[in-house]
Amino acid sequence: MDLIIGSHVSFKNDTGLLGSVEESLSYKSTAFMFYTGAPQNTNRKEINDNITLEAYKLMKENNIDLNNIIVHAPYIVNLCNSNNFDFSVNFLIQECERCNTLGVNKMVLHPGSAVNGMDRDIAIKNIVDGLNIILDNDYNVKILLETMAGKGNEVGKTFEEIKKIIDGVKFKDKIGVCLDTCHINDAGYNLNDFDKILEEFDKKIGLSYLGCIHVNDSKNELGSHKDRHENIGYGTIGFDNLINVIYNEKLKDIPKILETPYVTETDDSKERVYPPYKYEIEMIRNKKFDNNLIDKIRKNNSN
């Protein structure tokens, strides 16, 4: 079985899911993730079913399984926030409906942030209450709670907090977890011993709940609670540790998604940005770190 790996890709109004598939194929991916609209606002365009069917055809021709496609919920929702609770719930219900229309059955969600000094237990209760409303539907869409770095008042920085949320959700078949390598590093989980982390995850939450891995290196030291992604092998986690995550036998059926930063190039005071994913995925498949990768990306894109 081919490695299930891909990256975050765009989802444009005119090309929809078809454009996302085409971009992912240009990176030689077997999985991908996207927002169904801008992550910073609620503007959403109607989904074109004909374009979606074209995307399905292209995916089938290239052996991309629809089960390995992920939607990421926008950052503007915060189920913890009582003042914005109804907005967040209603918007996430719409996002679940859009996932269902696209045939995508997994949506990654940042659990939320305990704003204005809110008690964390109350924040977790709000998340649970919101999810029990959102997931009360006939859609085949599972929400994957993302492990967080603990920046500010983020909820979900420990496996215990994720477990509390899952325990309170009624619809156990519609809830899961997305494990982010940068986030757990920044939260204090040492990826030098990933097997130990998986053992702890299995004991406290259960590996059956794991539905997606975000593969990112980190710009930050262990336990920094900062959440700043770095390109594969160029951060504090390191290439070998990330390879151990990607090729862990227990995770072989789980999609791995890169969210690493675009490579920048400044020329005549003009900044250009290039996606690194094609090159990073190639490096991952070869299992050999290329310390000239960033320069190679700049050179290949500027020609």
CORDA-V797070 format. One record per backbone hydrogen bond with DSSP energy under -0.5 kcal/mol. CO is the residue of the C=O (numbers start at 0). NH is the residue of the N-H. If there is no record, write none. Layout:
CO:NH, CO:NH
//
This chain:
2:4, 3:255, 4:29, 4:30, 5:257, 6:32, 11:15, 14:17, 14:18, 15:19, 16:20, 17:21, 18:22, 19:23, 20:24, 21:25, 22:26, 23:26, 23:28, 24:27, 30:6, 31:69, 32:8, 33:71, 37:40, 38:74, 38:75, 42:37, 46:48, 47:51, 48:52, 49:53, 50:54, 51:55, 52:56, 53:57, 54:58, 55:59, 56:60, 57:61, 58:63, 59:62, 62:64, 64:67, 65:68, 67:31, 69:33, 70:72, 70:107, 73:76, 77:80, 79:81, 80:83, 81:84, 83:87, 84:88, 85:89, 86:90, 87:91, 88:92, 89:93, 90:94, 91:95, 92:96, 93:97, 94:98, 95:99, 96:100, 97:101, 98:102, 98:103, 104:141, 105:70, 106:143, 107:72, 108:145, 111:154, 112:114, 113:116, 114:117, 118:122, 119:123, 120:124, 121:125, 122:126, 123:127, 124:128, 125:129, 126:130, 127:131, 128:132, 129:132, 129:133, 130:134, 132:135, 134:136, 138:140, 141:106, 141:143, 142:144, 142:175, 143:108, 144:177, 145:110, 150:153, 152:113, 155:147, 157:161, 158:162, 159:163, 160:164, 161:165, 162:166, 163:167, 164:167, 164:168, 165:168, 169:171, 170:173, 171:174, 173:142, 175:144, 176:178, 176:210, 176:211, 177:146, 177:179, 178:180, 178:213, 179:183, 180:184, 181:185, 182:186, 183:187, 183:188, 184:187, 184:222, 185:224, 187:189, 188:190, 189:192, 190:193, 192:196, 193:197, 194:198, 195:199, 196:200, 197:201, 198:202, 199:203, 200:204, 200:205, 205:208, 206:209, 208:176, 208:210, 211:178, 212:214, 212:256, 213:180, 213:215, 214:258, 216:229, 217:235, 220:223, 227:218, 229:216, 230:233, 237:241, 238:242, 239:243, 240:244, 241:245, 242:246, 244:247, 247:250, 248:251, 250:253, 254:212, 255:5, 256:214, 257:7, 262:273, 264:266, 264:271, 266:269, 268:270, 269:266, 271:264, 273:262, 275:279, 276:280, 277:281, 278:282, 279:283, 280:284, 281:285, 282:286, 282:287, 288:290, 289:292, 291:295, 292:296, 293:297, 294:298, 295:299, 296:300, 297:301, 298:302
//
